[in-house]
């Protein structure tokens, strides 16, 4: 059972497949890189539900922050490199130094700043390997919602009615409780 960030670290360290993906992304030497969102969230929720098989992911979100090269072409090039390293993974690579333009918001200052502005707290969690191959977790809103099986909007989405509506439409469309039946989805500002 997951109770702490250390438990989450141990869970991921024990998963050879997840470590292989982390090593592949690390080999690209991207600045301020993380694998985030469903990669971490789904693993934690699968384990909390006692699933023996991994839930499928629509994509594998790799984020990094490089203000010197913000063209989308570089992201596609990186996705192709990752596909060469580990095929059959739907890689999605996004430079957070440019995503504020696409999202029509103020510029992000780092990948963790961008993560803090993801829709759900349980999705705003990333993992990477440091220079000594130690697992590092970034969780700008902590991991409590993740481990308590609560899907809640981040403060960034709570502070704006238009963003809150985007969050609510997203979690309705995702219909996560159909996969993880113990999950509690929170709507509105409750």
Order of alpha helices (4+ residues) and beta strands (2+ residues): alpha-alpha-beta-alpha-beta-alpha-beta-alpha-alpha-beta-beta-alpha-beta-alpha-alpha-beta
